[in-house]
Amino acid sequence: MKRLPPLPALHTFLITARCCNFTRAAELLHITQGAVSRQISGLESHLGFRLFHRQARGLSLTAQGRDFFPRIEQVFGLIEEAVDQVGTGQQTLQLKAPTCITRWLLPRLLQWQQERPDVPVELTTTIAHDVDFRRERFDAAVVYGASPDDSLHVHHLFDEQLTPVCAQSLVDGSRPLEQFSDLEQHMLLHPTLDEQDWTHWLKAAGTRLSNVGKGQHFDTMDLAMTVASQGSGVAMGDWSLIGEDLSTGRLVTPFDLKLKTGAAYYFVYPNREEPTPQLRQLLNWLLAQAATRKP
């Protein structure tokens, strides 16, 4: 196998060829002018041809030097690109998500960090349901609502499925929840001020309640479900988000009816960019996790 020239000498040639001046090259490389001259001479001896014409007024590339220069420049460009890509791979992925999905998302991101500590994720939560990548510096986001437009790469996670949730103690109490009309005897917890979630679900259930407007209202579904888990009432929850709560017994679903509202959760990233391998891995992992929640 042919012995390759030493990498430092090639780098010294690259810098010297760009400025054609030993003194300037020495300044850029933080070595002495003599060291530059010796490295170039050694490289020329190794290659078997001259790279520079030494002239009274300075240096100029020989024909072989002019042919050699762009090839070496390309090699170092590839090295820099490889370093940048590896370095990018170690950077933290910036993810945005609405607070309403944190009950589902946070436990999974904790699991992801245990399995993939080499791909850290920093989550920013917000009451906003969308994202504007033109103004917000995130690698990706989870959004809620109707399907986003084609300005984004869009991956469907799961549909919103409304169903009442409460603590087991409420079901086991003196006023059990055996039929829809039993909700009349309990405090209804609303995840929104407009009461639309309860209104839509009760319409699908074919039930009218007189206490809909007398319940407690919260800013987010997550907060309403947290209060429900403490036995303070029945919240309208999203079945797709509460797997951890159901498995641990923090919440139960007293009825089987699940109402798909047409809204859904989507994993999105800018359409103008291809995802990094790390972002693609996180996406595929979350899609696999989401698939387990679909009935």
Buried (B, 14 or more C-beta within 10 A) or exposed (E): EEEEBEEEBBBBBBBBBEBBBBEBBBBBBEBEBEBBBBBBBBBBEEBEEBBBEEEEEBBEBBEBBEEBBEEBEEBBEEEEEEEEEEEEEEEEBBBBBBBBBBBBBBEBBEEBEEEBEEBBBEBEBEEBBBBEBEEBEBBBBBBBBEEBEEEBBBBEBBBBBBBBBBBBEBBEBEEEBEEBEBBBBBBBBBBBEEBBBBBBBBEBBEBEBEEBEEBEBBEBBBBBBBBBBEEBBBBBBBBBBBBBBEEEEBBBBBBEBBBEBEBBBBBBBBBEEEBBEBBEBBBEBBBEBBEEBEE
